């Protein structure tokens, strides 16, 4: 389940689903660091939506750690692997 809000390094990011974000911006999700917003395409299936959510969280982690310039290819690769590890091992940390 994707939460409506997530904290990264103490900064709150609201999470919303936007219909057709891929059609308008050619992306499955996006993040705005300055207003603390993660947007996901609502038309994605649940698995893809979760993968994109993890991808955007990684962007937030790198940004909050001081890495404003990020390698999209690296974020993609690490995001896919991290999602698999979290999902396949039922890691929820409640």
PDB file of N, CA, C and O in Angstrom:
ATOM      1  N   UNK A   1       0.843  -1.186   0.000  1.00  0.00           N
ATOM      2  CA  UNK A   1       0.000   0.000   0.000  1.00  0.00           C
ATOM      3  C   UNK A   1       0.886   1.245   0.000  1.00  0.00           C
ATOM      4  O   UNK A   1       1.856   1.332   0.752  1.00  0.00           O
ATOM      5  N   UNK A   2       0.545   2.178  -0.830  1.00  0.00           N
ATOM      6  CA  UNK A   2       1.306   3.419  -0.927  1.00  0.00           C
ATOM      7  C   UNK A   2       0.666   4.450   0.004  1.00  0.00           C
ATOM      8  O   UNK A   2      -0.529   4.725  -0.108  1.00  0.00           O
ATOM      9  N   UNK A   3       1.444   5.017   0.914  1.00  0.00           N
ATOM     10  CA  UNK A   3       0.885   5.993   1.859  1.00  0.00           C
ATOM     11  C   UNK A   3       0.606   7.338   1.187  1.00  0.00           C
ATOM     12  O   UNK A   3       1.115   7.627   0.104  1.00  0.00           O
ATOM     13  N   UNK A   4      -0.204   8.141   1.847  1.00  0.00           N
ATOM     14  CA  UNK A   4      -0.490   9.496   1.361  1.00  0.00           C
ATOM     15  C   UNK A   4       0.636  10.464   1.688  1.00  0.00           C
ATOM     16  O   UNK A   4       0.716  11.558   1.130  1.00  0.00           O
ATOM     17  N   UNK A   5       1.508  10.043   2.606  1.00  0.00           N
ATOM     18  CA  UNK A   5       2.618  10.900   3.020  1.00  0.00           C
ATOM     19  C   UNK A   5       3.784  10.017   3.456  1.00  0.00           C
ATOM     20  O   UNK A   5       3.590   8.947   4.033  1.00  0.00           O
ATOM     21  N   UNK A   6       4.993  10.484   3.170  1.00  0.00           N
ATOM     22  CA  UNK A   6       6.201   9.765   3.566  1.00  0.00           C
ATOM     23  C   UNK A   6       7.227  10.789   4.034  1.00  0.00           C
ATOM     24  O   UNK A   6       7.308  11.886   3.481  1.00  0.00           O
ATOM     25  N   UNK A   7       8.015  10.433   5.057  1.00  0.00           N
ATOM     26  CA  UNK A   7       9.083  11.307   5.544  1.00  0.00           C
ATOM     27  C   UNK A   7      10.421  10.788   5.058  1.00  0.00           C
ATOM     28  O   UNK A   7      10.709   9.594   5.142  1.00  0.00           O
ATOM     29  N   UNK A   8      11.234  11.700   4.549  1.00  0.00           N
ATOM     30  CA  UNK A   8      12.593  11.383   4.116  1.00  0.00           C
ATOM     31  C   UNK A   8      13.511  12.387   4.787  1.00  0.00           C
ATOM     32  O   UNK A   8      13.428  13.585   4.516  1.00  0.00           O
ATOM     33  N   UNK A   9      14.384  11.909   5.660  1.00  0.00           N
ATOM     34  CA  UNK A   9      15.300  12.775   6.417  1.00  0.00           C
ATOM     35  C   UNK A   9      14.534  13.867   7.162  1.00  0.00           C
ATOM     36  O   UNK A   9      14.981  15.010   7.255  1.00  0.00           O
ATOM     37  N   UNK A  10      13.377  13.490   7.687  1.00  0.00           N
ATOM     38  CA  UNK A  10      12.570  14.422   8.463  1.00  0.00           C
ATOM     39  C   UNK A  10      11.701  15.354   7.641  1.00  0.00           C
ATOM     40  O   UNK A  10      10.932  16.129   8.209  1.00  0.00           O
ATOM     41  N   UNK A  11      11.801  15.301   6.327  1.00  0.00           N
ATOM     42  CA  UNK A  11      11.003  16.154   5.445  1.00  0.00           C
ATOM     43  C   UNK A  11       9.787  15.369   4.974  1.00  0.00           C
ATOM     44  O   UNK A  11       9.915  14.245   4.489  1.00  0.00           O
ATOM     45  N   UNK A  12       8.607  15.966   5.118  1.00  0.00           N
ATOM     46  CA  UNK A  12       7.377  15.302   4.702  1.00  0.00           C
ATOM     47  C   UNK A  12       7.127  15.525   3.216  1.00  0.00           C
ATOM     48  O   UNK A  12       7.214  16.644   2.712  1.00  0.00           O
ATOM     49  N   UNK A  13       6.819  14.444   2.539  1.00  0.00           N
ATOM     50  CA  UNK A  13       6.434  14.480   1.131  1.00  0.00           C
ATOM     51  C   UNK A  13       5.014  13.943   1.023  1.00  0.00           C
ATOM     52  O   UNK A  13       4.749  12.815   1.436  1.00  0.00           O
ATOM     53  N   UNK A  14       4.106  14.729   0.479  1.00  0.00           N
ATOM     54  CA  UNK A  14       2.763  14.255   0.199  1.00  0.00           C
ATOM     55  C   UNK A  14       2.808  13.425  -1.076  1.00  0.00           C
ATOM     56  O   UNK A  14       3.560  13.733  -2.001  1.00  0.00           O
ATOM     57  N   UNK A  15       2.007  12.382  -1.118  1.00  0.00           N
ATOM     58  CA  UNK A  15       1.972  11.485  -2.269  1.00  0.00           C
ATOM     59  C   UNK A  15       0.575  11.536  -2.871  1.00  0.00           C
ATOM     60  O   UNK A  15      -0.417  11.285  -2.186  1.00  0.00           O
ATOM     61  N   UNK A  16       0.505  11.863  -4.152  1.00  0.00           N
ATOM     62  CA  UNK A  16      -0.781  11.933  -4.836  1.00  0.00           C
ATOM     63  C   UNK A  16      -0.722  11.142  -6.133  1.00  0.00           C
ATOM     64  O   UNK A  16       0.345  10.910  -6.701  1.00  0.00           O
ATOM     65  N   UNK A  17      -1.895  10.740  -6.577  1.00  0.00           N
ATOM     66  CA  UNK A  17      -2.014  10.073  -7.869  1.00  0.00           C
ATOM     67  C   UNK A  17      -2.699  11.029  -8.834  1.00  0.00           C
ATOM     68  O   UNK A  17      -3.741  11.609  -8.527  1.00  0.00           O
ATOM     69  N   UNK A  18      -2.092  11.179 -10.008  1.00  0.00           N
ATOM     70  CA  UNK A  18      -2.585  12.101 -11.025  1.00  0.00           C
ATOM     71  C   UNK A  18      -2.915  11.290 -12.274  1.00  0.00           C
ATOM     72  O   UNK A  18      -2.084  10.522 -12.758  1.00  0.00           O
ATOM     73  N   UNK A  19      -4.113  11.460 -12.789  1.00  0.00           N
ATOM     74  CA  UNK A  19      -4.491  10.740 -14.004  1.00  0.00           C
ATOM     75  C   UNK A  19      -3.770  11.313 -15.219  1.00  0.00           C
ATOM     76  O   UNK A  19      -3.773  12.523 -15.445  1.00  0.00           O
ATOM     77  N   UNK A  20      -3.159  10.438 -15.986  1.00  0.00           N
ATOM     78  CA  UNK A  20      -2.549  10.829 -17.248  1.00  0.00           C
ATOM     79  C   UNK A  20      -1.242  11.589 -17.155  1.00  0.00           C
ATOM     80  O   UNK A  20      -0.858  12.263 -18.111  1.00  0.00           O
ATOM     81  N   UNK A  21      -0.546  11.500 -16.028  1.00  0.00           N
ATOM     82  CA  UNK A  21       0.732  12.221 -15.891  1.00  0.00           C
ATOM     83  C   UNK A  21       1.720  11.757 -16.967  1.00  0.00           C
ATOM     84  O   UNK A  21       2.530  12.547 -17.452  1.00  0.00           O
ATOM     85  N   UNK A  22       1.652  10.480 -17.337  1.00  0.00           N
ATOM     86  CA  UNK A  22       2.538   9.967 -18.380  1.00  0.00           C
ATOM     87  C   UNK A  22       2.217  10.602 -19.731  1.00  0.00           C
ATOM     88  O   UNK A  22       3.126  10.907 -20.502  1.00  0.00           O
ATOM     89  N   UNK A  23       0.946  10.802 -20.018  1.00  0.00           N
ATOM     90  CA  UNK A  23       0.546  11.415 -21.287  1.00  0.00           C
ATOM     91  C   UNK A  23       1.019  12.858 -21.390  1.00  0.00           C
ATOM     92  O   UNK A  23       1.433  13.304 -22.460  1.00  0.00           O
ATOM     93  N   UNK A  24       0.958  13.585 -20.287  1.00  0.00           N
ATOM     94  CA  UNK A  24       1.319  15.017 -20.301  1.00  0.00           C
ATOM     95  C   UNK A  24       2.810  15.256 -20.187  1.00  0.00           C
ATOM     96  O   UNK A  24       3.345  16.143 -20.852  1.00  0.00           O
ATOM     97  N   UNK A  25       3.495  14.480 -19.353  1.00  0.00           N
ATOM     98  CA  UNK A  25       4.900  14.771 -19.055  1.00  0.00           C
ATOM     99  C   UNK A  25       5.858  13.648 -19.472  1.00  0.00           C
ATOM    100  O   UNK A  25       7.062  13.743 -19.236  1.00  0.00           O
ATOM    101  N   UNK A  26       5.327  12.588 -20.090  1.00  0.00           N
ATOM    102  CA  UNK A  26       6.140  11.447 -20.513  1.00  0.00           C
ATOM    103  C   UNK A  26       6.947  10.859 -19.355  1.00  0.00           C
ATOM    104  O   UNK A  26       8.132  10.557 -19.494  1.00  0.00           O
ATOM    105  N   UNK A  27       6.286  10.708 -18.224  1.00  0.00           N
ATOM    106  CA  UNK A  27       6.901  10.126 -17.034  1.00  0.00           C
ATOM    107  C   UNK A  27       5.833   9.376 -16.243  1.00  0.00           C
ATOM    108  O   UNK A  27       4.652   9.715 -16.311  1.00  0.00           O
ATOM    109  N   UNK A  28       6.247   8.369 -15.504  1.00  0.00           N
ATOM    110  CA  UNK A  28       5.303   7.595 -14.698  1.00  0.00           C
ATOM    111  C   UNK A  28       5.100   8.194 -13.318  1.00  0.00           C
ATOM    112  O   UNK A  28       4.125   7.886 -12.632  1.00  0.00           O
ATOM    113  N   UNK A  29       6.025   9.051 -12.917  1.00  0.00           N
ATOM    114  CA  UNK A  29       5.955   9.728 -11.632  1.00  0.00           C
ATOM    115  C   UNK A  29       6.939  10.874 -11.612  1.00  0.00           C
ATOM    116  O   UNK A  29       7.840  10.951 -12.448  1.00  0.00           O
ATOM    117  N   UNK A  30       6.762  11.763 -10.655  1.00  0.00           N
ATOM    118  CA  UNK A  30       7.696  12.882 -10.524  1.00  0.00           C
ATOM    119  C   UNK A  30       7.700  13.372  -9.086  1.00  0.00           C
ATOM    120  O   UNK A  30       6.788  13.093  -8.307  1.00  0.00           O
ATOM    121  N   UNK A  31       8.749  14.109  -8.759  1.00  0.00           N
ATOM    122  CA  UNK A  31       8.903  14.627  -7.402  1.00  0.00           C
ATOM    123  C   UNK A  31       9.233  16.106  -7.473  1.00  0.00           C
ATOM    124  O   UNK A  31       9.994  16.550  -8.333  1.00  0.00           O
ATOM    125  N   UNK A  32       8.652  16.856  -6.560  1.00  0.00           N
ATOM    126  CA  UNK A  32       8.984  18.272  -6.407  1.00  0.00           C
ATOM    127  C   UNK A  32       9.533  18.420  -4.991  1.00  0.00           C
ATOM    128  O   UNK A  32       8.788  18.367  -4.013  1.00  0.00           O
ATOM    129  N   UNK A  33      10.839  18.606  -4.900  1.00  0.00           N
ATOM    130  CA  UNK A  33      11.506  18.668  -3.596  1.00  0.00           C
ATOM    131  C   UNK A  33      11.092  19.900  -2.803  1.00  0.00           C
ATOM    132  O   UNK A  33      10.976  19.845  -1.579  1.00  0.00           O
ATOM    133  N   UNK A  34      10.871  20.994  -3.489  1.00  0.00           N
ATOM    134  CA  UNK A  34      10.659  22.277  -2.814  1.00  0.00           C
ATOM    135  C   UNK A  34       9.287  22.391  -2.151  1.00  0.00           C
ATOM    136  O   UNK A  34       9.130  23.105  -1.161  1.00  0.00           O
ATOM    137  N   UNK A  35       8.305  21.691  -2.694  1.00  0.00           N
ATOM    138  CA  UNK A  35       6.992  21.713  -2.041  1.00  0.00           C
ATOM    139  C   UNK A  35       6.667  20.375  -1.377  1.00  0.00           C
ATOM    140  O   UNK A  35       5.591  20.209  -0.802  1.00  0.00           O
ATOM    141  N   UNK A  36       7.601  19.421  -1.460  1.00  0.00           N
ATOM    142  CA  UNK A  36       7.408  18.121  -0.815  1.00  0.00           C
ATOM    143  C   UNK A  36       6.268  17.327  -1.419  1.00  0.00           C
ATOM    144  O   UNK A  36       5.316  16.968  -0.726  1.00  0.00           O
ATOM    145  N   UNK A  37       6.363  17.052  -2.720  1.00  0.00           N
ATOM    146  CA  UNK A  37       5.267  16.374  -3.405  1.00  0.00           C
ATOM    147  C   UNK A  37       5.791  15.285  -4.334  1.00  0.00           C
ATOM    148  O   UNK A  37       6.682  15.517  -5.152  1.00  0.00           O
ATOM    149  N   UNK A  38       5.223  14.105  -4.193  1.00  0.00           N
ATOM    150  CA  UNK A  38       5.470  12.992  -5.108  1.00  0.00           C
ATOM    151  C   UNK A  38       4.162  12.724  -5.839  1.00  0.00           C
ATOM    152  O   UNK A  38       3.119  12.536  -5.214  1.00  0.00           O
ATOM    153  N   UNK A  39       4.227  12.709  -7.171  1.00  0.00           N
ATOM    154  CA  UNK A  39       3.049  12.436  -7.988  1.00  0.00           C
ATOM    155  C   UNK A  39       3.276  11.144  -8.767  1.00  0.00           C
ATOM    156  O   UNK A  39       4.339  10.931  -9.350  1.00  0.00           O
ATOM    157  N   UNK A  40       2.260  10.291  -8.765  1.00  0.00           N
ATOM    158  CA  UNK A  40       2.304   9.011  -9.466  1.00  0.00           C
ATOM    159  C   UNK A  40       1.156   8.957 -10.461  1.00  0.00           C
ATOM    160  O   UNK A  40       0.076   9.482 -10.191  1.00  0.00           O
ATOM    161  N   UNK A  41       1.377   8.330 -11.602  1.00  0.00           N
ATOM    162  CA  UNK A  41       0.310   8.190 -12.592  1.00  0.00           C
ATOM    163  C   UNK A  41      -0.728   7.203 -12.061  1.00  0.00           C
ATOM    164  O   UNK A  41      -0.405   6.046 -11.791  1.00  0.00           O
ATOM    165  N   UNK A  42      -1.959   7.652 -11.914  1.00  0.00           N
ATOM    166  CA  UNK A  42      -3.020   6.818 -11.343  1.00  0.00           C
ATOM    167  C   UNK A  42      -3.428   5.676 -12.265  1.00  0.00           C
ATOM    168  O   UNK A  42      -4.086   4.735 -11.821  1.00  0.00           O
ATOM    169  N   UNK A  43      -3.052   5.738 -13.531  1.00  0.00           N
ATOM    170  CA  UNK A  43      -3.452   4.711 -14.488  1.00  0.00           C
ATOM    171  C   UNK A  43      -2.518   3.492 -14.489  1.00  0.00           C
ATOM    172  O   UNK A  43      -2.768   2.522 -15.204  1.00  0.00           O
ATOM    173  N   UNK A  44      -1.461   3.540 -13.703  1.00  0.00           N
ATOM    174  CA  UNK A  44      -0.531   2.414 -13.631  1.00  0.00           C
ATOM    175  C   UNK A  44      -1.142   1.263 -12.843  1.00  0.00           C
ATOM    176  O   UNK A  44      -1.982   1.481 -11.970  1.00  0.00           O
ATOM    177  N   UNK A  45      -0.719   0.030 -13.150  1.00  0.00           N
ATOM    178  CA  UNK A  45      -1.159  -1.077 -12.310  1.00  0.00           C
ATOM    179  C   UNK A  45      -0.441  -0.968 -10.961  1.00  0.00           C
ATOM    180  O   UNK A  45       0.536  -0.229 -10.836  1.00  0.00           O
ATOM    181  N   UNK A  46      -0.913  -1.685  -9.976  1.00  0.00           N
ATOM    182  CA  UNK A  46      -0.416  -1.517  -8.609  1.00  0.00           C
ATOM    183  C   UNK A  46       1.078  -1.808  -8.477  1.00  0.00           C
ATOM    184  O   UNK A  46       1.793  -1.077  -7.791  1.00  0.00           O
ATOM    185  N   UNK A  47       1.549  -2.862  -9.124  1.00  0.00           N
ATOM    186  CA  UNK A  47       2.973  -3.197  -9.029  1.00  0.00           C
ATOM    187  C   UNK A  47       3.835  -2.088  -9.608  1.00  0.00           C
ATOM    188  O   UNK A  47       4.817  -1.676  -8.990  1.00  0.00           O
ATOM    189  N   UNK A  48       3.475  -1.604 -10.789  1.00  0.00           N
ATOM    190  CA  UNK A  48       4.254  -0.531 -11.417  1.00  0.00           C
ATOM    191  C   UNK A  48       4.186   0.734 -10.565  1.00  0.00           C
ATOM    192  O   UNK A  48       5.184   1.442 -10.427  1.00  0.00           O
ATOM    193  N   UNK A  49       3.036   1.018 -10.002  1.00  0.00           N
ATOM    194  CA  UNK A  49       2.878   2.206  -9.154  1.00  0.00           C
ATOM    195  C   UNK A  49       3.798   2.117  -7.939  1.00  0.00           C
ATOM    196  O   UNK A  49       4.415   3.109  -7.551  1.00  0.00           O
ATOM    197  N   UNK A  50       3.891   0.938  -7.342  1.00  0.00           N
ATOM    198  CA  UNK A  50       4.780   0.738  -6.195  1.00  0.00           C
ATOM    199  C   UNK A  50       6.241   0.909  -6.598  1.00  0.00           C
ATOM    200  O   UNK A  50       7.021   1.514  -5.861  1.00  0.00           O
ATOM    201  N   UNK A  51       6.617   0.381  -7.761  1.00  0.00           N
ATOM    202  CA  UNK A  51       7.990   0.549  -8.251  1.00  0.00           C
ATOM    203  C   UNK A  51       8.320   2.025  -8.455  1.00  0.00           C
ATOM    204  O   UNK A  51       9.396   2.486  -8.075  1.00  0.00           O
ATOM    205  N   UNK A  52       7.401   2.750  -9.048  1.00  0.00           N
ATOM    206  CA  UNK A  52       7.620   4.179  -9.301  1.00  0.00           C
ATOM    207  C   UNK A  52       7.697   4.937  -7.978  1.00  0.00           C
ATOM    208  O   UNK A  52       8.490   5.870  -7.845  1.00  0.00           O
ATOM    209  N   UNK A  53       6.892   4.552  -7.013  1.00  0.00           N
ATOM    210  CA  UNK A  53       6.934   5.174  -5.689  1.00  0.00           C
ATOM    211  C   UNK A  53       8.316   5.003  -5.059  1.00  0.00           C
ATOM    212  O   UNK A  53       8.883   5.965  -4.542  1.00  0.00           O
ATOM    213  N   UNK A  54       8.860   3.789  -5.098  1.00  0.00           N
ATOM    214  CA  UNK A  54      10.203   3.542  -4.558  1.00  0.00           C
ATOM    215  C   UNK A  54      11.230   4.370  -5.325  1.00  0.00           C
ATOM    216  O   UNK A  54      12.148   4.930  -4.725  1.00  0.00           O
ATOM    217  N   UNK A  55      11.083   4.451  -6.631  1.00  0.00           N
ATOM    218  CA  UNK A  55      11.981   5.257  -7.465  1.00  0.00           C
ATOM    219  C   UNK A  55      11.985   6.717  -7.001  1.00  0.00           C
ATOM    220  O   UNK A  55      13.046   7.319  -6.839  1.00  0.00           O
ATOM    221  N   UNK A  56      10.801   7.276  -6.791  1.00  0.00           N
ATOM    222  CA  UNK A  56      10.709   8.680  -6.375  1.00  0.00           C
ATOM    223  C   UNK A  56      11.237   8.875  -4.951  1.00  0.00           C
ATOM    224  O   UNK A  56      11.816   9.918  -4.646  1.00  0.00           O
ATOM    225  N   UNK A  57      11.044   7.886  -4.083  1.00  0.00           N
ATOM    226  CA  UNK A  57      11.615   7.960  -2.733  1.00  0.00           C
ATOM    227  C   UNK A  57      13.140   7.992  -2.805  1.00  0.00           C
ATOM    228  O   UNK A  57      13.781   8.721  -2.048  1.00  0.00           O
ATOM    229  N   UNK A  58      13.719   7.211  -3.703  1.00  0.00           N
ATOM    230  CA  UNK A  58      15.177   7.242  -3.868  1.00  0.00           C
ATOM    231  C   UNK A  58      15.649   8.628  -4.296  1.00  0.00           C
ATOM    232  O   UNK A  58      16.667   9.119  -3.808  1.00  0.00           O
ATOM    233  N   UNK A  59      14.913   9.254  -5.204  1.00  0.00           N
ATOM    234  CA  UNK A  59      15.260  10.629  -5.579  1.00  0.00           C
ATOM    235  C   UNK A  59      15.248  11.529  -4.341  1.00  0.00           C
ATOM    236  O   UNK A  59      16.154  12.340  -4.150  1.00  0.00           O
ATOM    237  N   UNK A  60      14.224  11.385  -3.507  1.00  0.00           N
ATOM    238  CA  UNK A  60      14.129  12.195  -2.290  1.00  0.00           C
ATOM    239  C   UNK A  60      15.295  11.909  -1.352  1.00  0.00           C
ATOM    240  O   UNK A  60      15.865  12.836  -0.775  1.00  0.00           O
ATOM    241  N   UNK A  61      15.656  10.641  -1.193  1.00  0.00           N
ATOM    242  CA  UNK A  61      16.783  10.271  -0.326  1.00  0.00           C
ATOM    243  C   UNK A  61      18.073  10.929  -0.800  1.00  0.00           C
ATOM    244  O   UNK A  61      18.806  11.515  -0.003  1.00  0.00           O
ATOM    245  N   UNK A  62      18.342  10.833  -2.078  1.00  0.00           N
ATOM    246  CA  UNK A  62      19.562  11.434  -2.622  1.00  0.00           C
ATOM    247  C   UNK A  62      19.538  12.950  -2.462  1.00  0.00           C
ATOM    248  O   UNK A  62      20.543  13.550  -2.081  1.00  0.00           O
ATOM    249  N   UNK A  63      18.396  13.573  -2.752  1.00  0.00           N
ATOM    250  CA  UNK A  63      18.290  15.030  -2.630  1.00  0.00           C
ATOM    251  C   UNK A  63      18.510  15.474  -1.189  1.00  0.00           C
ATOM    252  O   UNK A  63      19.267  16.411  -0.938  1.00  0.00           O
ATOM    253  N   UNK A  64      17.859  14.814  -0.251  1.00  0.00           N
ATOM    254  CA  UNK A  64      17.978  15.194   1.156  1.00  0.00           C
ATOM    255  C   UNK A  64      19.376  14.902   1.696  1.00  0.00           C
ATOM    256  O   UNK A  64      19.791  15.496   2.692  1.00  0.00           O
ATOM    257  N   UNK A  65      20.104  13.994   1.047  1.00  0.00           N
ATOM    258  CA  UNK A  65      21.491  13.708   1.432  1.00  0.00           C
ATOM    259  C   UNK A  65      22.475  14.676   0.777  1.00  0.00           C
ATOM    260  O   UNK A  65      23.686  14.573   0.978  1.00  0.00           O
ATOM    261  N   UNK A  66      21.949  15.611  -0.002  1.00  0.00           N
ATOM    262  CA  UNK A  66      22.802  16.638  -0.599  1.00  0.00           C
ATOM    263  C   UNK A  66      23.189  16.403  -2.044  1.00  0.00           C
ATOM    264  O   UNK A  66      23.977  17.164  -2.606  1.00  0.00           O
ATOM    265  N   UNK A  67      22.647  15.361  -2.652  1.00  0.00           N
ATOM    266  CA  UNK A  67      22.951  15.074  -4.059  1.00  0.00           C
ATOM    267  C   UNK A  67      21.857  15.668  -4.946  1.00  0.00           C
ATOM    268  O   UNK A  67      20.884  14.996  -5.289  1.00  0.00           O
ATOM    269  N   UNK A  68      22.033  16.935  -5.309  1.00  0.00           N
ATOM    270  CA  UNK A  68      21.021  17.578  -6.149  1.00  0.00           C
ATOM    271  C   UNK A  68      21.095  17.094  -7.593  1.00  0.00           C
ATOM    272  O   UNK A  68      20.069  16.982  -8.263  1.00  0.00           O
ATOM    273  N   UNK A  69      22.300  16.808  -8.073  1.00  0.00           N
ATOM    274  CA  UNK A  69      22.476  16.234  -9.413  1.00  0.00           C
ATOM    275  C   UNK A  69      22.444  14.716  -9.270  1.00  0.00           C
ATOM    276  O   UNK A  69      23.251  14.142  -8.539  1.00  0.00           O
ATOM    277  N   UNK A  70      21.519  14.068  -9.964  1.00  0.00           N
ATOM    278  CA  UNK A  70      21.350  12.627  -9.808  1.00  0.00           C
ATOM    279  C   UNK A  70      21.401  11.923 -11.159  1.00  0.00           C
ATOM    280  O   UNK A  70      20.977  12.465 -12.180  1.00  0.00           O
ATOM    281  N   UNK A  71      21.923  10.720 -11.139  1.00  0.00           N
ATOM    282  CA  UNK A  71      22.013   9.888 -12.333  1.00  0.00           C
ATOM    283  C   UNK A  71      20.720   9.073 -12.442  1.00  0.00           C
ATOM    284  O   UNK A  71      20.498   8.150 -11.659  1.00  0.00           O
ATOM    285  N   UNK A  72      19.881   9.412 -13.402  1.00  0.00           N
ATOM    286  CA  UNK A  72      18.578   8.759 -13.547  1.00  0.00           C
ATOM    287  C   UNK A  72      18.718   7.254 -13.778  1.00  0.00           C
ATOM    288  O   UNK A  72      17.921   6.471 -13.261  1.00  0.00           O
ATOM    289  N   UNK A  73      19.708   6.852 -14.540  1.00  0.00           N
ATOM    290  CA  UNK A  73      19.924   5.431 -14.800  1.00  0.00           C
ATOM    291  C   UNK A  73      20.231   4.683 -13.503  1.00  0.00           C
ATOM    292  O   UNK A  73      19.723   3.583 -13.287  1.00  0.00           O
ATOM    293  N   UNK A  74      21.050   5.270 -12.649  1.00  0.00           N
ATOM    294  CA  UNK A  74      21.375   4.638 -11.376  1.00  0.00           C
ATOM    295  C   UNK A  74      20.130   4.548 -10.489  1.00  0.00           C
ATOM    296  O   UNK A  74      19.881   3.512  -9.873  1.00  0.00           O
ATOM    297  N   UNK A  75      19.351   5.627 -10.425  1.00  0.00           N
ATOM    298  CA  UNK A  75      18.116   5.614  -9.631  1.00  0.00           C
ATOM    299  C   UNK A  75      17.183   4.521 -10.149  1.00  0.00           C
ATOM    300  O   UNK A  75      16.587   3.792  -9.356  1.00  0.00           O
ATOM    301  N   UNK A  76      17.052   4.401 -11.468  1.00  0.00           N
ATOM    302  CA  UNK A  76      16.201   3.354 -12.053  1.00  0.00           C
ATOM    303  C   UNK A  76      16.653   1.967 -11.621  1.00  0.00           C
ATOM    304  O   UNK A  76      15.842   1.155 -11.175  1.00  0.00           O
ATOM    305  N   UNK A  77      17.941   1.697 -11.753  1.00  0.00           N
ATOM    306  CA  UNK A  77      18.458   0.360 -11.442  1.00  0.00           C
ATOM    307  C   UNK A  77      18.333   0.025  -9.957  1.00  0.00           C
ATOM    308  O   UNK A  77      17.872  -1.058  -9.598  1.00  0.00           O
ATOM    309  N   UNK A  78      18.742   0.948  -9.107  1.00  0.00           N
ATOM    310  CA  UNK A  78      18.663   0.712  -7.661  1.00  0.00           C
ATOM    311  C   UNK A  78      17.201   0.625  -7.224  1.00  0.00           C
ATOM    312  O   UNK A  78      16.859  -0.193  -6.370  1.00  0.00           O
ATOM    313  N   UNK A  79      16.344   1.455  -7.796  1.00  0.00           N
ATOM    314  CA  UNK A  79      14.929   1.440  -7.444  1.00  0.00           C
ATOM    315  C   UNK A  79      14.267   0.107  -7.716  1.00  0.00           C
ATOM    316  O   UNK A  79      13.497  -0.387  -6.892  1.00  0.00           O
ATOM    317  N   UNK A  80      14.562  -0.482  -8.873  1.00  0.00           N
ATOM    318  CA  UNK A  80      13.975  -1.774  -9.227  1.00  0.00           C
ATOM    319  C   UNK A  80      14.448  -2.860  -8.263  1.00  0.00           C
ATOM    320  O   UNK A  80      13.648  -3.677  -7.805  1.00  0.00           O
ATOM    321  N   UNK A  81      15.730  -2.871  -7.958  1.00  0.00           N
ATOM    322  CA  UNK A  81      16.272  -3.880  -7.042  1.00  0.00           C
ATOM    323  C   UNK A  81      15.735  -3.669  -5.626  1.00  0.00           C
ATOM    324  O   UNK A  81      15.353  -4.633  -4.962  1.00  0.00           O
ATOM    325  N   UNK A  82      15.703  -2.422  -5.158  1.00  0.00           N
ATOM    326  CA  UNK A  82      15.195  -2.139  -3.817  1.00  0.00           C
ATOM    327  C   UNK A  82      13.729  -2.539  -3.695  1.00  0.00           C
ATOM    328  O   UNK A  82      13.328  -3.123  -2.688  1.00  0.00           O
ATOM    329  N   UNK A  83      12.933  -2.233  -4.704  1.00  0.00           N
ATOM    330  CA  UNK A  83      11.525  -2.628  -4.685  1.00  0.00           C
ATOM    331  C   UNK A  83      11.402  -4.146  -4.548  1.00  0.00           C
ATOM    332  O   UNK A  83      10.609  -4.639  -3.745  1.00  0.00           O
ATOM    333  N   UNK A  84      12.186  -4.881  -5.330  1.00  0.00           N
ATOM    334  CA  UNK A  84      12.140  -6.342  -5.290  1.00  0.00           C
ATOM    335  C   UNK A  84      12.513  -6.857  -3.907  1.00  0.00           C
ATOM    336  O   UNK A  84      11.850  -7.754  -3.386  1.00  0.00           O
ATOM    337  N   UNK A  85      13.553  -6.311  -3.308  1.00  0.00           N
ATOM    338  CA  UNK A  85      13.991  -6.751  -1.979  1.00  0.00           C
ATOM    339  C   UNK A  85      12.898  -6.483  -0.945  1.00  0.00           C
ATOM    340  O   UNK A  85      12.581  -7.356  -0.137  1.00  0.00           O
ATOM    341  N   UNK A  86      12.326  -5.289  -0.966  1.00  0.00           N
ATOM    342  CA  UNK A  86      11.265  -4.943  -0.011  1.00  0.00           C
ATOM    343  C   UNK A  86      10.048  -5.843  -0.198  1.00  0.00           C
ATOM    344  O   UNK A  86       9.501  -6.365   0.773  1.00  0.00           O
ATOM    345  N   UNK A  87       9.631  -6.020  -1.434  1.00  0.00           N
ATOM    346  CA  UNK A  87       8.422  -6.784  -1.740  1.00  0.00           C
ATOM    347  C   UNK A  87       8.599  -8.281  -1.451  1.00  0.00           C
ATOM    348  O   UNK A  87       7.772  -8.886  -0.769  1.00  0.00           O
ATOM    349  N   UNK A  88       9.665  -8.867  -1.968  1.00  0.00           N
ATOM    350  CA  UNK A  88       9.851 -10.316  -1.838  1.00  0.00           C
ATOM    351  C   UNK A  88      10.147 -10.759  -0.412  1.00  0.00           C
ATOM    352  O   UNK A  88       9.970 -11.932  -0.086  1.00  0.00           O
ATOM    353  N   UNK A  89      10.589  -9.855   0.431  1.00  0.00           N
ATOM    354  CA  UNK A  89      10.900 -10.193   1.817  1.00  0.00           C
ATOM    355  C   UNK A  89       9.895  -9.622   2.805  1.00  0.00           C
ATOM    356  O   UNK A  89      10.119  -9.650   4.015  1.00  0.00           O
ATOM    357  N   UNK A  90       8.782  -9.100   2.283  1.00  0.00           N
ATOM    358  CA  UNK A  90       7.714  -8.538   3.120  1.00  0.00           C
ATOM    359  C   UNK A  90       8.247  -7.558   4.153  1.00  0.00           C
ATOM    360  O   UNK A  90       7.843  -7.596   5.315  1.00  0.00           O
ATOM    361  N   UNK A  91       9.143  -6.691   3.739  1.00  0.00           N
ATOM    362  CA  UNK A  91       9.751  -5.724   4.656  1.00  0.00           C
ATOM    363  C   UNK A  91       8.885  -4.471   4.746  1.00  0.00           C
ATOM    364  O   UNK A  91       8.864  -3.642   3.836  1.00  0.00           O
ATOM    365  N   UNK A  92       8.176  -4.355   5.860  1.00  0.00           N
ATOM    366  CA  UNK A  92       7.317  -3.194   6.064  1.00  0.00           C
ATOM    367  C   UNK A  92       7.778  -2.321   7.218  1.00  0.00           C
ATOM    368  O   UNK A  92       7.437  -1.139   7.261  1.00  0.00           O
ATOM    369  N   UNK A  93       8.541  -2.866   8.150  1.00  0.00           N
ATOM    370  CA  UNK A  93       9.110  -2.113   9.273  1.00  0.00           C
ATOM    371  C   UNK A  93       8.064  -1.357  10.080  1.00  0.00           C
ATOM    372  O   UNK A  93       8.225  -0.164  10.338  1.00  0.00           O
ATOM    373  N   UNK A  94       7.005  -2.031  10.478  1.00  0.00           N
ATOM    374  CA  UNK A  94       5.975  -1.370  11.278  1.00  0.00           C
ATOM    375  C   UNK A  94       6.327  -1.390  12.731  1.00  0.00           C
ATOM    376  O   UNK A  94       5.571  -0.876  13.556  1.00  0.00           O
TER     377      UNK A  94
END
